[in-house]
Each structure stands twice: as structure tokens, then as C-alpha cells.
Amino acid sequence: MSSFEVEQSFRNIVRFYSRELYMINRGHKASRFFGETQRRKLTKIGVLERIYVHQGCRLRLSDEALSVLNAVGSLSDVKI
């Protein structure tokens, strides 16, 4: 990530899709929540990444998306 706007956009996307990304992180397939075009775009911007297993290819959360998701989760536990 190069500029502040790009990083902020990435964090906003992860926050917007946080519910779906939690489910993907727990082992559900990304195709259950996102269409082909959305999966391709999320992979391109770095939210999802491809991993290759003996059965083919799966999508999982990138390390950066996982760290943003954990920060969002810890903030949602705090009640104001």
C-alpha cells in the first residue's frame, strides 16, 4: 500500500465485508458469499489470496486483511 487513501480504502472494504470475511476465515468457501467478479476484485486488491492445495485452489484472507479484521473485531467488543 502506498498512499493513505489506498490504505483507508482497503480498511473500509474489510470493515464493510467483515461478516463475510469472518466466515471465510472460519473455513467457508468464498463463492458462498461473493460472486466471481467480486472474488476477482477482492483478490486483485489484496483482501483475498489464492492458496493451492491438492484438491485445487482456495481463497483465504491475506495477512493484512486478517490484521484489519482483528482490529475491527476488538473495537466492536467495546461498548460506548
Secondary structure, 3 states (H helix, E strand, C coil): CCCHHHHHHHHHHHHHCHHHHHHHHCCCCHHHCCCHHHHHHHHHHCCEEEEEECCEEEEEECHHHHHHHHHHHHHHCCCC
